[in-house]
Amino acid sequence: MIQKRRDFLLWGSVLGIAPYLHAKSPGSYEKAFKKIEPTIEAVQQHMFPEGSKLPSAKAMKATRFLYETVSHPSFDRDIRAFVLEGAEELSVREKGRFASLSDQEKEKALRAYEETKYGSAWLSRIMTLTMEGIFSDPVYGSNIHEAGWKAIGAYGGLPRPATRYIAL
């Protein structure tokens, strides 16, 4: 019985740190992100397409915003790992072809992914990060020409930030 408990604790510890292995430093994140960037970009563009009432993810440079936000040293490492792992899982589910699927095929794939607890949480996180970009102060590199604010008739608070991020 003691051996089984030790094995359980050992494996629990190893598996518990798995997300940190993917997200150990913002520098290592860049390489991993580049691999899944087309998938994230395609998901964002599907959620916020050209021609809707809100500015498109592409026009707002939402993928760049997401990368810069998530790779910042102050960002939660678990969420950083989650963003990577969720995109990798979607990519595997769609045999690496998600970005090249038609809009109808993307919708079907995302709805199927949404049916899983993990996929639903991941899509929600991507939606949140994308909306943060679209509605953030333009100093952060998204919400180009305040288009997000203008689309909903709202404006950022005062005083506005003078720099992107607080130095750590």
Order of alpha helices (4+ residues) and beta strands (2+ residues): alpha-alpha-alpha-alpha-alpha-alpha-alpha-alpha
